[in-house]
Amino acid sequence: MRKTYHISLSSHDEVLFRSEADLIRGFNCLALASLETDSRLLADGFPSTHLHTLAQTDAPEEVIRRYRYAYARYFNARYKRRGRLAERQGFILHVDGFHHTMAALNYVNRQGLHHGISPTPFGYPHCSANAFFAKQLGKLHSKTLMPDTERYKYLPKGVVIPHQYRMDATGLLLREDILDVAQVESFYGTPRNYIYQMNKIGDEMSLREQKEEPSSSPLITLELIEQGTPDMDIERLLRNENGKHDPAWISDLELCGLIDETCLPKYCKGKTIYEASISQRAFLYDLIEKNLWRSRKKKTTDAQLRRCLCLK
């Protein structure tokens, strides 16, 4: 019998998703893992260093195993990397009870907001926030679909997806086909409540509602959901959730793009970051740290530079 789990998988010394293409393949691999294990995905969020999903499954460990295997094969081939990708054990949390599940849905849908990537949950495309009440919120737009004959380019080798699971022109499997949208919308009830839930912060009322319902789950908080994720600074996450988004901070995706598309071709003869020597990576660290603010008016941190340059 399926139970509801929050599942998270992190990488602590490097980013998991260096580009838009990686994020597209990342979601596709999660979709395949859910289909192969007869699981139902309720929500997902893909920051650069980890992923979150709320899934109904009877095999959460198998979902992680299949996801990691498929995505690591893609990532290692693309960047000429070797070895295991991400932590050996993901974070798996059983969630039961209406209010506990609602809190978990809210936190997963708000990944872009928590991590300072977007000032609202809806501004980050690599999460499920825009998948629910799309028609009522004016977000249901016709999409150019990928022909079936081209879909293999965006899926693991040998995998064929039934036609009813559509893929858009970027190669992304449509979330509205993969997620159990109807069930999630039944949790929120109305589009208006959904907007409210996406804009409210974790508060005492949410904790009180969780305490009052019979549940075997611990209280679902932002700190619990983000447990073990890289560079986890709960104060910064809470500032972001309170709308204190600072666009001056460069995102991992932007920084990896600068490294992979500008610095490596110029200074490392087109090597991937994993082919570059430690001394070459250290040179790029100094170069970017000195020039990033002056040339691009962006801020970064030592931890961010190190993970994007794979400097442990």
N, C-alpha and C positions, 0 to 999 in steps of 0.2 A: 504494500500500500504506500502510495506516495505521501511524503511529508514535505513541509516547506523548510528550505534551508537558505540561509545567507552563505554564499560561497565567495571567497576572495583568494586571489593568487597574486603574489607580489615578487618583484625582483629588487634586491636591495643594493646591488653594486652597479647596475646598468639599467637603462630603460628597456621596456618591453616593446614599445611602439615608437619608432623613430620618424614615422611619416604617416600621411593620410592613407597610403596604400597598406601600411602595417595595421592600422586601425580597422580598415575594411576587412582585411584577412582575419584579424583577431576576432571580430564579431562573427564572421562566417564560420570560423572554427568552433566557436561556442555554440552556434546554431546547430552545427553538425553533431557536436557532442551531445546536445540535448535530444536530437532526433534519434541518434544511435542508441541512447539509453532509455528511450521512451519517457523522457522528462518533459516538463512544461516550464518554460521561462516566463517569469512574471515581469522582471525589470532587469536592466543591466546598465553598467557605467564603465567606461574605459579611459581613465587617466593614463598618462604615459608609462607609469611604473608598475601599474597593477590593474586588476579588473575586479569588478563586483557583479554578482548576479543574485537575484532571488529566484530560486527554482523549486519546483515541486518534483521530487524524484525519490526513488527508493535506493539510489546508488550515487550519493554525492561524490564519493572518492573516485568513482569511475568516470563521472563527468569531468573532474579535474584531470584525471589520467589521460583520457582521450583528447581533451583540449590541449594539454601541454604537448603531447606527442605530435599532434597535427601542426600546431603553431610553431613549435621549435624546429621542425623539419623545414618549414617555410623560411623562418627567420635565419637559421644557420646557413641555408643555401643562399639567401639574398645577400647576407653580409659576410659570407665566407668565415663563419664562426663555427666553433666546435663545442661540444659538451652540453650538459643539462642546462636548460633555461628556466629561470625563476626558482623559487624556494621549493624544497622537496615536498613539504607538506603545506597544503593550502589551509586557510582558516575557514572552518565549517561550523556554522552555528544553527542549531535547530530553532525554528521560530514558530510559535503557535499562539493563538489568541488573536482576535480581531485588531485590537489596538497595538499589540506588538508587531503584527504584520504590517499595519498601516505605517508605523514608525519606520520599519525597515524599508518599505517601498519608498517613503519620502526621502530617506537618506541615500538610497541607491540612485533614485532619479535626479537628485541634486548634486551629483558628482562634479559637474562643471563649476557650480557655484562654490562648493566647499574648497576646491583646489585652486580657486582664484583664476580659472581659465575664462570664465564668463561672469558678468554681473547678475545674470539670472540663470535658472536651470535650463530655460528654453534656448539659450544662446549657444549651448554646446551640442554639436550634432552627434557626438559619439556616446550617447546615452539614450535611454528610453523615454526621456521626458516629453518629447514631441509625438510619441506614438499613441497617446491616449486622448480621447475626445477630439481627435484631429478635425473631424468635420465641424463640430460645434465651435471650435476655437479658430476656424478659418485656416487650418493647416493642411487640409486634404487637397493636394494638388496632383494633377496627372503627372506621371513620371515616365520618362523614356526608359524602356526596359531593354535589358541585354538579350540579344537573341540566344536561344537555347544552344546554338552551335558555338557560341563564344564563351559560355559560362564556365567551361573547364579551366580557363585561364585564372580564375579567381577562387578556385577550390583546390583542395589537395588532389594529387594525382590519382586518377582512377575513380574519383567520387562523382556520382551522378545524382543530382537533386531532382525530385519530381517537379513537373512543370508548375504545379500550383504554388510552389515556393518561388516567388518572383525575385528577380535581381535587377537593380537599376543600372543605369548606364555607367556608373563608376565601378560596378562589380560587387556592390553591397547587397546581400540578401535583405529584403524589406522586413523591417522589424514588425510591421503590422501583420505579416504572415507567420512570423516565428514566435512572437510573444502571445501569451493568452490575454489579448487585449480586453475581451469581454469580461473575464473574471476580475481583472484589475479595475476596470471601470465600475464594476459592481461594488468594489470596496469603497471607492470614492463617492459613488452615488450620482453626483451631478458635476457638470463641467465647472460650475462656480466653486463647489467645494474643492475640486482638484486644483484650481488656480490658488485658492486660499492655502491649501496644504503645501503647494510648491513655494509659496511666499512666506509662510510662517517659519519661525525658528523653533528648534527644540525647546520646549518650555515645561514649566511645572505641571500644567494641565495634562500634557502628553504623558509625563511620568506618573501622575496620579491615576490616569485612566489605565495605564499598564498595571500599576500596583493593585488596582481594584478588580482586575479580571483574573480568573483562574488560568494560570499558564505555567508551564515548566521552563519557559524561556527567562533568561535574565532581562533586566530592563534594557530596552534598545535605545542606545544613545549614540551620538556621533563618535565619541571616543571608542566605544565598543566596536562599531562598524568599521572604523579605521584602524583597529588594533593590528599592530605589526606591519602597517604599510610604511614604505620608505620615507625617511625625512619627515616623520609624522610630528607636527607641531600643533597640538590641539588648540592653543591660543590663536594661532594664525587661521586655522580652519574655522574657528568660531567667529573671528573677525570677518572672514569672507562670507560666512553664512548670514552675518548681520548687515551685509550690503557694503562692506568696506573694501570692495574690489579695487585693486591698484593696477591699472593697465601698464604701469612702468615696468613691472616684472615681466621678463621674457618667459615665455612658456617653454617647456622641454621640447615641444614639437618645433617651435621656431629656432631654438638653439641647435637642435639636431640637424635641421635644414641648413643652417649657416655652416655647421661643421661638414656635413656630407656633400652639400652642393657647391660650397664656395671654398672652404679651407682645404679639404682633402684633395680636390683636383689641383689646386694651386701649389700646395706645399708637400704633398705626399704622393704625387704622380698617380692620382686616381685610385689609390688604395681605399679599401673600406676601413672604418675605424678599428676593426679587429685585426687587420693586416698591418696597420701602422705600428711602429715600435713604441715602446714606453717613452723614449726620449722625444719622438715626434709628437706624441700626445701631450707631453709636458710642455713642449714648445707651443703647441696650439692653446694650451691652458693659459700660458702667459700672454700670448697674442690676443686672445679673446678678452681676457680679464682687463687688459690695458685699454683696449679699443672699443669694447662693447658700449659703454656709456657715452663716450665721446662721439662715436660715429652713428649710433642707433638710438641713443638716449633710452637705454634699457638697463634694468638692474638684474643681477644674478647673484648666486651664492656659491661658496666653495663646493658644497654638497651637490648642487645642480651641475656645475661644470664637471665635477668628477664623474658623476653618473652618465652624463651625455658623452664624455670622452672615454668612458670605461677605464678610469684611473681609480683603482681601489685604494 
